[in-house]
Amino acid sequence: MEVEEYIVSVDTGGTFTDCVIVNSKGQVTVGKSHSTPPDFSEGVLESVRVTAEKIGLTLEQLLPRTIQFIHGTTVTTNAMVERRGVKVGFLTTVGHKDVLHMMRIMGRTAGMPVHQLQLSKTSKPEAIVPKQLIEEVYERVDYKGNVIAPLDLEHSRKAIQRLLDQDVKAIAISLLWSFKNPEHEQILKKLVKELAPEMTVSLSSEIVPKIGEYERSATTVINSYTSPLLSGYVNKLYEGLSSKGLKTQLLIMQSIGGLMPANEAERLSVTTLMSGPAGGVMGAKFLGNKYGHANVICTDVGGTTFDVGLVVNGEPVISSTTEMNQYTLSLPMIDIVSIGAGGGSIAKVDVGSTLLVGPDSAGARPGPVCYGKGGTEPTVTDADVVLGFIDPDYFLDGKVKLYKDKAVEAIREKIAIPLGLSVEDAAAGIVEIANSHMADLIRKMSIERGYDPRDFIIYLYGGAGPTHGTAYGRDLGVKEMIVPLGETAAVYSAFGISSSDISHVYEISDPAVAPWNVKQVQDNFLYLEDKAITQLLEENVKNEHIRLDRWVEMRYKGQVHQVDVPFPSGAIHEQALSQVVVEFESRYETLYGKGSAFKEGGIELVSYRVNAYGKLPKPSLEAKTANEAEQQLVITNRSVYWKELGGYRDTTIYRGNLASYKDLIAGPSIIELPTTTIPVYPGQTVQVDSLGSLIIHNSVE
């Protein structure tokens, strides 16, 4: 008798840990459990245990049959947001000690919303590496990679020892022009290992071999800042999984939307900064390909954050740089913007009697007041319960009891009384402000990149995405929204992770102004592609499962910021280079306005990139969820607060399995799935399709 095999994907969020199990037939089973800070590995095991029970297995029975275990982690993100990385020492070329502190001036404003850009009120972030932990070494390489001054070994040993004497836990090394000649960085790493064999060492020539001294140095430092934490977490998690029977390797989701072996994630921790949210965007790409949705706005509302990404022409939008805590990182990743707006976002009244929602969150512990775990500050979830959007007796399929009375009292005391409002109006105000924050972020994410959100379909996922998405989607004026794959939407980032492939990124900078030398361009891509193929073959990816995508970063001569441009596959010739110029100017005008392109100013090709993919098995979209038959559709009524209708109204509630329900559902109504809730507002209609997705239409006048 053939033994069933499984793919297990787990995404850890600030509040919940989500799990998706896919069997050999492609059937999907989903589950959730509370995250468990500070040791998130406990929540991973619990989430898998809860989900395994739905298919009649124990954790110990499931894991030996698991052929892939894939994980989206928040370890590096939390380390950056909470400033809890390890103590890092920094080695750089003499004369460049202040590169991290100067931040090319951009550190005052990087990543900040336009409405906050009042320079008199801005400041640089607290330094990750204080100046006493920065040491200069005597060496010099020129812009062509020629050694002008050899590395002073004796001085370097003393510099390293001074860092070790200050009890650093990791060392980052970023030398001038090392991406052209990495020899001196490699020698320094050997010296560190001679003095401290267990020390974590990050080299800029390995992490991000690209032009841009500040960005390269910042990326390397943050890799060292987070690597020991991720390494410790991954090792502990794998030990826990192995003790329960897991035999396969652990794969980690990267910010660019691909997977890598856990041992690579430990070395390249900075590539996991948006690990979880990237999974949702990849899931949108996967499902969008099935539906024929080329342009998708991906919106993920969790307990702590609201994340937005874009799929354009069937592919996630990738950014070659990103901002995190005002640090600019030279690292290609899916372009995702996040704000502190989720179910756990705390509502409060400031000294000016203004109602504020977020960015602070109640997190998983203590969580919203209605959880009954000691929370005292009212949150968005508390407001949803008070208004009737969430049934306190049917949260997470009724497995978690919520306390409406506690939520009512918290909102009354902290919001309603200070503002002179009823509890219901105060709760409605909390939800409306949260929804407005989300709609504003979508506008920022799309319009600032040259896209009209009304030309996109919005995917609503995450535990609270469907609960709030029908409101912000309506406010944006989009015609259609989708709750992808029904209850799977609540764990959609975990589902997206299970639909991803192994991925590695290889980059090199070799700036040149057009016209370009065809052989030079060809040699650069061949160098990167050879590295990519070699690594994937070493990871047991078959040749026929390897895909290589070429990209270049281009700019007009004299400019600072580059534009990512796809480069044609196949032979490289003058026609291909001309095609790239046309694509560059088109993308440039999309970003900066029609007529802004200026070829006569000279076009510079700055960097080359190869995204390498190793194909893995995917879930089947034709197969229904394994536990679907157990969910019966129940239609009832309860009182729900609708601001558009002036207060509470008796509302039809659809609960359970909608797969066989073919009638049109019109608002106002509430759809309750085991893992999420969907308010259907007046003027909206919902249809369930053959895959279990909920297709929501807004009436357009």
Disulfide bonds with the S-S distance in Angstrom:
none
